[in-house]
Amino acid sequence: MRTQINICHLLLCINLMCLSCLAAAEDSVKVMRLEEGAVSPPANIESIAWLEGRWVGEGLGGSAEEIIAPAVAGQMMGMFRHLKSDEAINFYEFYIFAEHEGSLTLRLKHFSPMLSGWEEREEFVEFPLVALEINAAYFDGLTYLLGGDDNLSVGVRIAEDKIATFNYRKAE
């Protein structure tokens, strides 16, 4: 009987560890903030050239696609679309990574499936650069992490205590 309890206890511990690993993997993208009064670090658009390409994957309970064009005139444009689990379009984003005051910023606008803008005409959501590494770009509330040449993880703060994670693979 004691051996059965120990085996059951061991199996329960293994299951809990596996669940903990899965939860940690889902939240593994660190999302940073630019402290109030802090200045973004020096950077240029070539620093994030590794983002170029078409990326497909999953996030927010559906599938997602990002297409990021090569840099032109200090900017890289990007497009994003999210599909619900039933393959219906959920929303779109159009954005630019831009050189700004010796650093980088990301400016983004959201659109409905019928292309109605969520932000007012002259408004956009802005994510200033917080930190830059060889294969990671940390913007205020949004992180891009390159894993090898073919995997991209993106974490975005969607609420004060909630990070949405997107896991992409490079598409040809």
C-alpha positions as CSV (number, residue, x, y, z in Angstrom):
1,M,0.0,0.0,0.0
2,R,2.8,2.4,0.9
3,T,4.5,1.8,-2.5
4,Q,1.2,2.5,-4.3
5,I,0.9,5.8,-2.4
6,N,4.5,6.8,-3.2
7,I,4.0,5.9,-6.9
8,C,0.7,7.9,-7.0
9,H,2.4,10.8,-5.3
10,L,5.3,10.6,-7.7
11,L,2.9,10.6,-10.7
12,L,1.0,13.5,-9.3
13,C,4.3,15.5,-8.8
14,I,5.3,14.7,-12.4
15,N,2.0,15.9,-13.7
16,L,2.2,19.1,-11.7
17,M,5.7,19.8,-12.9
18,C,4.6,19.2,-16.6
19,L,1.7,21.6,-16.1
20,S,4.0,24.2,-14.6
21,C,6.4,23.8,-17.5
22,L,3.5,24.3,-20.0
23,A,2.3,27.4,-18.1
24,A,5.9,28.8,-18.0
25,A,6.3,28.2,-21.7
26,E,3.1,30.1,-22.5
27,D,4.3,33.1,-20.5
28,S,8.0,32.8,-21.5
29,V,8.1,36.1,-23.4
30,K,9.3,38.8,-21.1
31,V,7.5,42.1,-21.8
32,M,9.3,45.2,-20.5
33,R,8.3,48.8,-19.8
34,L,10.1,52.0,-20.5
35,E,10.3,53.7,-17.1
36,E,8.8,57.2,-16.8
37,G,11.4,59.8,-17.8
38,A,13.7,57.1,-19.3
39,V,15.1,57.5,-22.8
40,S,15.0,54.8,-25.4
41,P,18.5,53.3,-26.2
42,P,20.3,54.2,-29.4
43,A,19.3,52.0,-32.3
44,N,18.7,52.1,-36.1
45,I,16.3,50.2,-38.3
46,E,19.0,47.8,-39.4
47,S,19.2,46.5,-35.8
48,I,15.9,44.7,-36.4
49,A,16.3,43.6,-40.0
50,W,15.9,40.0,-38.7
51,L,12.2,40.6,-38.4
52,E,11.7,40.8,-42.1
53,G,9.5,38.1,-43.7
54,R,6.2,36.4,-43.4
55,W,5.5,34.7,-40.1
56,V,2.5,32.4,-39.4
57,G,1.4,30.9,-36.1
58,E,-1.0,30.9,-33.2
59,G,-2.0,33.3,-30.4
60,L,-5.1,34.7,-28.6
61,G,-7.0,31.4,-29.2
62,G,-6.7,31.6,-33.0
63,S,-4.2,31.8,-35.9
64,A,-2.1,34.8,-36.8
65,E,0.1,36.1,-39.6
66,E,2.6,38.9,-39.7
67,I,4.3,40.2,-42.8
68,I,7.2,42.6,-42.2
69,A,8.8,44.3,-45.2
70,P,12.4,45.3,-45.6
71,A,13.6,48.7,-44.4
72,V,13.1,51.7,-46.6
73,A,14.0,55.3,-45.6
74,G,14.5,54.3,-41.9
75,Q,11.2,52.4,-41.6
76,M,9.9,48.9,-41.9
77,M,6.2,48.4,-42.5
78,G,4.2,45.5,-41.1
79,M,0.8,43.9,-41.4
80,F,-0.9,41.6,-39.0
81,R,-4.2,39.6,-39.2
82,H,-5.8,37.5,-36.5
83,L,-8.3,34.7,-37.3
84,K,-10.6,33.2,-34.7
85,S,-10.6,29.5,-34.2
86,D,-13.4,29.1,-36.8
87,E,-11.1,30.9,-39.4
88,A,-13.2,34.1,-39.4
89,I,-11.1,37.3,-39.5
90,N,-11.0,38.8,-36.0
91,F,-9.0,42.0,-36.7
92,Y,-6.1,43.6,-38.6
93,E,-3.2,45.8,-37.7
94,F,-1.0,48.0,-39.9
95,Y,2.2,49.2,-38.3
96,I,5.7,50.7,-38.8
97,F,9.0,50.3,-37.0
98,A,10.6,53.8,-37.4
99,E,13.8,55.5,-36.5
100,H,12.9,58.2,-34.0
101,E,15.2,60.5,-32.1
102,G,18.2,58.2,-32.4
103,S,16.2,55.1,-31.4
104,L,13.3,53.0,-32.7
105,T,9.6,53.1,-32.1
106,L,6.7,51.0,-33.3
107,R,3.5,52.8,-34.3
108,L,0.4,50.7,-34.8
109,K,-3.3,51.1,-35.9
110,H,-6.0,48.4,-35.4
111,F,-8.8,47.7,-38.0
112,S,-12.0,45.6,-37.9
113,P,-12.5,42.9,-40.6
114,M,-14.4,45.6,-42.6
115,L,-11.4,47.9,-42.3
116,S,-12.9,50.4,-39.8
117,G,-10.2,51.9,-37.7
118,W,-10.3,51.4,-33.9
119,E,-8.2,54.5,-33.2
120,E,-9.2,58.0,-34.2
121,R,-8.0,59.2,-37.6
122,E,-4.8,60.9,-36.4
123,E,-4.2,58.6,-33.5
124,F,-2.1,55.4,-33.1
125,V,-0.7,53.1,-30.4
126,E,3.0,53.7,-29.9
127,F,5.6,51.4,-28.4
128,P,9.0,53.1,-27.8
129,L,12.1,50.8,-27.7
130,V,13.2,49.7,-24.2
131,A,16.1,47.4,-25.0
132,L,17.7,45.7,-27.9
133,E,19.7,42.4,-28.1
134,I,21.0,40.5,-31.1
135,N,17.8,38.4,-31.5
136,A,15.4,40.4,-29.3
137,A,13.7,43.7,-29.5
138,Y,11.9,44.9,-26.3
139,F,9.4,47.7,-26.9
140,D,7.3,49.2,-24.1
141,G,4.6,46.5,-23.9
142,L,5.7,44.5,-26.9
143,T,8.5,42.0,-27.4
144,Y,9.9,40.2,-30.4
145,L,12.2,37.2,-29.8
146,L,13.9,35.3,-32.7
147,G,14.5,31.6,-32.0
148,G,16.9,30.3,-34.6
149,D,16.1,31.5,-38.2
150,D,12.6,30.1,-38.4
151,N,10.8,30.9,-35.1
152,L,9.5,34.1,-33.7
153,S,7.8,34.6,-30.4
154,V,5.9,37.9,-29.7
155,G,4.6,38.9,-26.4
156,V,2.2,41.9,-26.0
157,R,0.7,43.4,-22.9
158,I,-3.1,43.4,-23.4
159,A,-4.0,44.3,-19.8
160,E,-2.0,45.4,-16.8
161,D,-1.5,41.8,-15.7
162,K,-2.0,39.8,-18.9
163,I,0.5,39.1,-21.7
164,A,-0.7,37.5,-25.0
165,T,1.9,35.3,-26.6
166,F,2.1,34.6,-30.3
167,N,4.4,31.8,-31.6
168,Y,5.3,32.0,-35.2
169,R,7.3,30.1,-37.8
170,K,8.8,31.6,-40.9
171,A,6.6,31.0,-44.0
172,E,8.0,30.8,-47.5
